[in-house]
Structures are given as C-alpha cells and as structure tokens.
Amino acid sequence: MQRSLQSAMTTLMWSLALLLGVSSVRFFLVPPPVLLPAEILALSRHHLLLLLHIAGGIVAISIGPFQFVSALRRARPASHRAMGYAYLTAVLLAGCVGLLLSSDTPIFAADGLNELTAIDLSFLGLSPAFLGYSASSKFSPTEFFLVEVGFTVLAIVWLLTAALAFVRARQRRFNDHRAWMIRNYSLSFAAATVRLVGLPFLILTRSPVVAVTCTFWSWVLNLMVAEWIIVRSLNRGRETALT
C-alpha cells in the first residue's frame, strides 16, 4: 500500500513538473498566447526579468526529478553531475531574479484579484459573495505585504538550500547532499503548488486577501513534505543496516 502511494505521488510530481515546464514555454512565444491579465501586466512591467525568472524555473522544475533517479545516477554519474550543475545554475538565476521581483508581488496580487472579480465561477456553484468579493470589489497592493515577505523568504531559502546542496556534494557528503537537494526541489516545485492551492484556499477562507497570502506561503507545506521524505529515507536506511 505504501509503495503504491509512493509510486502515485512520484508519477503525479513528474506529471505536474513536466506539464508546468512545457506550459510555461508560452511566455516565450510571440505574441504570447493564453496569458492571464496579471501575467500580461507582469510582462509589461518587468519583461526581461520575468522571462529570466521563468526560464530558470522551467529548467529547474523539469531537470530536478531526474536528479533523484538512482539508476541514472549510478549508470551515468557524469550526466548526473552535468544535470546537477545545470539545475543549480537555473535555481541561482531564478532565485536572484525572484529577489529583484519580490517588491512588485503585492501589485501583481492586487491586480490579479481585481481581475478575478470579473470571473464567473457560478458553474462551480461558487458565487462571488460566497468567496468574499463582488464585481465592485477593489484590492490594494498595501493589503498584500505578507505576499511580498513570503515571496522574498522563498527566494532566499531556495538559494540557501541550493548552496548547501552544492557544498555538501563538493565535500562528498552525498547523503547530506541528497537531503538538501530534496529540500531545494520541494521549493522549485512551489511553482506548481501555488497554482494548485489558490482556489482551494479561496474556498476555505472565503477571503481573497487571506487566500492569496496563504498561496504565496504554501511553499512551507512543500518543505514539510520534503522533511517527511528525508526522515522516512533515513529510517529506512537504519532498518536496512540492522537486517
């Protein structure tokens, strides 16, 4: 049962990572198709920076899962190292640009929510009043200070865990290296998480401001799952050593 659940979770992670990586390529098409108004606004304000952030994110979330394939690591260690360097370079690029963009996240959040008020979700049985807004609702960037804090802390922790993963690999402390890579990729996967939890948070909180703020802090849940995976792996290793 546990093995089946693990396989299902791994398949889901791979599917979401590759789907997000492929779908994000739309930002580089000219003209960009199927972009949300908030995404169009973001491109208009920080065109080059946003594309650099997205490019780094695409590489990180797409390459990351291959770093945990044991058969590949054993059979082709050189390829594993090369992909690892590419992954960490992508994280460095996307993380540094994320820090530069973080001060504008309250504006993006407010504009995105103001656009949301024009979206009809009645086909899901969700009226605007039920979700805490109306067609006349207006949201201000000042309401989203914690969004900026969440995005900034995410970028810092993302860069820090990448640095620790690199240092541990150079020290040939490979168990520690793997643990830090798991933590780091859980933060790379935040790009998928924030897209999955937005609407559920809105339904649960019935407060657009609280829901968006929680969404930008949802990466904490990713880290908790990463720690569970690391502890579980350590316990399994101890059990194997005792048998």
C-alpha positions in Angstrom: 0.0 0.0 0.0 2.8 2.4 0.9 4.7 1.6 -2.2 1.6 2.2 -4.4 1.0 5.5 -2.7 4.7 6.5 -3.2 4.5 5.5 -6.9 1.3 7.5 -7.4 2.9 10.6 -5.7 6.0 10.3 -7.8 4.0 9.9 -11.0 2.0 13.0 -10.0 5.1 15.0 -9.3 6.7 14.1 -12.6 3.5 14.9 -14.5 2.9 18.3 -12.9 6.6 19.3 -13.2 6.7 18.5 -16.9 3.3 19.9 -17.6 4.3 23.2 -15.9 7.6 23.3 -17.7 6.0 22.8 -21.1 3.1 25.2 -20.5 5.5 27.9 -19.3 7.1 28.0 -22.7 4.1 30.0 -23.8 5.7 33.1 -22.3 8.4 33.0 -24.9 6.1 32.7 -27.9 5.5 35.9 -29.9 2.8 37.1 -29.3 2.4 35.2 -26.0 -0.9 33.2 -26.3 -3.3 32.4 -23.5 -1.9 34.7 -20.8 -3.9 35.9 -17.9 -4.3 39.7 -17.5 -2.0 39.7 -14.4 0.7 37.8 -16.4 0.4 40.4 -19.2 0.8 43.1 -16.7 3.9 41.4 -15.2 5.5 41.1 -18.6 4.8 44.7 -19.4 6.4 45.9 -16.1 9.4 43.6 -16.0 9.7 41.9 -19.4 13.3 40.7 -19.3 13.5 39.9 -15.6 10.3 37.9 -15.7 11.4 35.9 -18.7 14.8 35.2 -17.0 12.9 34.0 -13.8 10.6 31.8 -15.9 13.5 30.4 -17.9 15.4 29.4 -14.8 12.2 28.0 -13.3 11.5 25.9 -16.4 14.9 24.3 -16.3 14.8 23.7 -12.5 11.4 22.1 -12.3 12.0 20.0 -15.5 15.5 18.7 -14.7 15.0 18.3 -10.9 13.2 15.0 -11.0 16.0 13.3 -13.0 18.4 14.1 -10.1 16.6 11.6 -7.9 16.7 8.7 -10.4 19.1 6.3 -8.7 19.6 4.2 -11.8 20.7 7.2 -13.8 23.0 8.4 -11.0 24.7 5.0 -10.8 24.9 4.3 -14.5 25.9 7.8 -15.7 27.5 9.8 -12.9 28.9 12.4 -15.3 25.4 13.1 -16.7 24.1 13.3 -13.2 26.7 15.9 -12.3 26.1 17.9 -15.5 22.4 18.0 -14.9 23.1 18.9 -11.3 25.2 21.9 -12.4 22.5 23.0 -14.9 19.8 22.7 -12.2 21.7 24.7 -9.6 22.6 27.4 -12.2 18.9 27.6 -13.1 18.0 28.0 -9.4 20.7 30.6 -8.9 19.3 32.6 -11.9 15.6 32.3 -11.0 16.2 32.8 -7.3 18.3 36.0 -7.7 15.7 37.4 -10.2 12.9 36.4 -7.8 14.5 38.6 -5.2 14.5 41.5 -7.6 10.9 40.9 -8.5 9.6 40.3 -5.0 8.9 44.0 -4.2 6.3 44.0 -7.0 4.4 40.9 -5.9 1.8 43.0 -3.9 0.9 44.8 -7.1 0.6 41.6 -9.1 -1.5 40.1 -6.4 -3.9 43.1 -6.2 -4.2 43.3 -10.0 -4.8 39.6 -10.3 -7.5 39.7 -7.7 -9.2 42.7 -9.2 -9.3 40.8 -12.4 -10.7 37.8 -10.5 -13.8 39.8 -9.6 -14.8 39.7 -13.2 -14.6 35.9 -13.4 -17.8 34.0 -13.1 -17.4 30.8 -11.0 -21.1 30.1 -10.7 -20.7 27.0 -12.9 -18.8 25.6 -9.9 -21.6 26.6 -7.6 -19.4 29.4 -6.2 -21.0 32.9 -6.0 -18.8 36.0 -5.6 -20.4 36.7 -2.2 -19.6 33.2 -1.0 -15.9 33.7 -2.0 -15.8 37.1 -0.3 -15.8 39.5 -3.2 -18.2 41.2 -5.6 -18.0 42.7 -9.1 -17.3 46.1 -7.5 -14.5 44.8 -5.1 -11.2 46.6 -5.4 -8.0 45.4 -3.8 -5.0 47.5 -2.9 -1.3 46.4 -3.0 -1.0 47.5 0.6 -3.2 44.6 1.6 -0.5 42.1 0.4 2.6 43.0 2.4 2.8 39.4 3.6 2.8 38.2 0.0 6.0 40.2 -0.6 7.5 38.7 2.5 6.6 35.2 1.5 8.0 35.5 -2.0 11.2 37.1 -0.6 11.7 34.4 2.0 11.1 31.7 -0.6 13.7 33.1 -2.9 16.3 33.3 0.0 15.6 29.8 1.3 15.7 28.5 -2.3 19.1 30.0 -2.9 20.4 28.9 0.5 19.3 25.2 0.1 20.9 25.2 -3.3 24.2 26.5 -1.9 24.2 23.9 0.9 23.4 21.1 -1.6 26.4 22.2 -3.8 28.7 22.5 -0.8 27.8 19.0 0.5 28.4 17.5 -2.9 31.8 19.1 -3.1 32.5 17.7 0.3 31.4 14.3 -0.9 28.9 14.1 1.9 26.4 12.6 -0.5 23.6 11.7 1.9 23.5 15.3 3.1 23.7 16.5 -0.5 20.7 14.4 -1.4 18.7 15.7 1.6 19.4 19.3 0.7 18.5 18.6 -2.9 15.2 17.2 -1.8 14.5 20.4 0.2 15.6 22.5 -2.7 13.5 20.8 -5.3 10.5 21.0 -3.0 10.9 24.8 -3.3 11.3 24.6 -7.1 8.0 22.6 -7.0 6.4 25.6 -5.3 5.8 26.9 -8.9 3.3 24.0 -9.3 1.9 24.2 -5.7 0.8 27.8 -5.9 -1.2 27.0 -9.0 -2.9 24.1 -7.3 -3.8 25.6 -3.9 -5.1 29.1 -4.9 -8.8 28.1 -5.5 -9.0 25.7 -2.5 -7.6 28.3 -0.2 -10.2 30.8 -1.5 -13.0 28.3 -0.9 -11.7 27.5 2.6 -11.0 31.1 3.8 -13.7 32.9 1.8 -11.3 35.8 1.9 -9.4 36.7 -1.3 -6.6 38.5 0.6 -6.1 35.7 3.0 -6.3 33.1 0.3 -3.6 34.8 -1.9 -1.4 35.3 1.1 -1.6 31.7 2.1 -0.9 30.7 -1.5 2.3 32.6 -1.5 3.3 30.9 1.7 2.2 27.4 0.5 5.9 26.5 -0.1 6.2 25.9 3.6 4.0 22.8 3.1 6.4 21.7 0.4 9.3 21.9 2.9 7.3 19.8 5.4 6.7 17.1 2.8 10.4 17.2 2.0 11.4 16.7 5.6 9.0 13.8 5.9 10.6 12.2 2.8 14.1 12.7 4.3 13.2 11.3 7.7 11.5 8.4 6.1 14.5 7.7 3.9 16.8 7.8 7.0 14.6 5.4 8.9 14.5 3.0 6.0 18.3 3.2 5.8 18.7 2.4 9.5 16.3 -0.6 9.2 18.3 -1.9 6.3 21.5 -1.6 8.2 20.1 -3.6 11.1 18.9 -6.5 9.0 
